[in-house]
């Protein structure tokens, strides 16, 4: 592997490792009925995937786009289609905007407002922003070549 090709595998691997770590960290604490309840990343992933569309929170759908785009870009390398990488970058950026507007978590007691965000939330946001930038940068680099 030459020095100019090392980011092809390293950057997606580091981003996927950060995403995986965010799944196990605490993400948000809600003001539940009688006590505060803290949600881990994997819980938010499942709740957001199944219930997020009902509350207009589409950030959970960034996860499959993120995985697909990074694996596709690393696997195909120079043969990856520019348009696919750019659309993925835009979708990830929109998901970050949706995540910044996230204020409630639905569960069996109704909508619970979030009282605190934790390290998993900020790590996930950082990974998604870096992934969007990486995909956009690698797509525009392909156009310049």
N, C-alpha and C positions, 0 to 999 in steps of 0.2 A: 504494500500500500504506500503510495507516494504521499509526500507532505501536503499536496494540494487536494488530496482526496480523503484525508482523515476526518473532516467534519461530516462527510456523508453518513458515516455510521455512529460517530461519537456523539454528536449533538442530539440526534433522535434518541440514542440510548440514555443519555443523561436526562433528557426531558421525560422519557417514559419512567425512569427510575424515580424522578421527583413526583410524577403523577401517582405512581404506586405508593410512595411514602405518604402522600396527601390522603390516600384512602384510609390509612390507619391512624391518622391524627384527628384530634377533635376539631370540628368545623364551626359549629354554632351552638349557643345555649339559648333556649327559649324559656319564656315565662309560662310554664305549664300551670295547670289548675291550682295545685297546692305547693309545688316546688319547682325549682329550675331543672330543666332536662338538657343534657349535653348530647349532641349527635356527632358520631364519628363520620368520616368521609364516606365509608361504604354504605352507611345508612342513608345519607343524603343522596348518594348516587342512585340507590333503588327508589327512594321516595320521589326524587326528582324525575326519574325516568317514567314512573307510573302515574304520578299525580301532578307533575310540573306543568303539563299542558293545561290542566284545569285552572291553574292560578297564573297563567301567562308567564311562567318561568321556564325558559327554554335552554338555560345554561347546561342542564344535564345532558342534552343532546350533543354538546360539544365533545363529550368523551369519545363516542365512536368516530366522530369526524377526526378528532385529534389522533387516535390510534391508526386509523386508516391512512390519513395523509402522511404521517411520519414514516410508517412502514412502507407505504407506496413510494415515497420519495427516496428512502434509503435503498429499497430493493431495485427500483428502476434506474436510479442515479441520473445520468445525463439523458436517458430516454424518457424520463418522467414528463408528462405533458404539463406545459406551463399553465394552461387554463385550470387544470385540476388543482394544482398547488395554490394558485391565486384565489380560486373560489373557496378552498379550504381555509386559507388565511382570513378571508373576509368573514366566513361563518364563525371562526374562532373569535374574531374581534367582536362580532355581534353578541356572541355568547358571554364574553367578558362584560359587555355593557348590560346584558340581562342579569348577570350575577351581581353587578354593582347595585342594581335596583331591588335585590332580594331582601325582603323584610319579614316574611312569614313562612312557617313550616306547617303544612296541614297534617293532622293525625286524627285519631278516633275522637278526640275531644274538641275538634274544630281547628280553626286557624290560631296558631300560637305565634305571637310576635317574637322576633329575635332580639335578645337583650345584649348579646356579645358575640363577636366573631373571634375565632381562634386561629392558631397557626396553620391548620389544614386548609382553611379558606384562603388565607393569604398565599400559601404555597401553591395551591391550585390556580389562583389568579395569575401569579408570576409565571407558572409553567405555561399557561394558555397564552399569555402575552408573548413570552419568548418563542413559543411554537408558531404563533401567527407571524411574528417578525422573521423567524427562520424560514418559514415557508414562502413568505413574500420575497425575502432576500434571495433565496435559492431560485425562485421562479424568475425574478428579474435578472439574475446572473446568467441564467440560461438564455434569456433574450439577448443579452449583450455579447454572448459568445458566437 
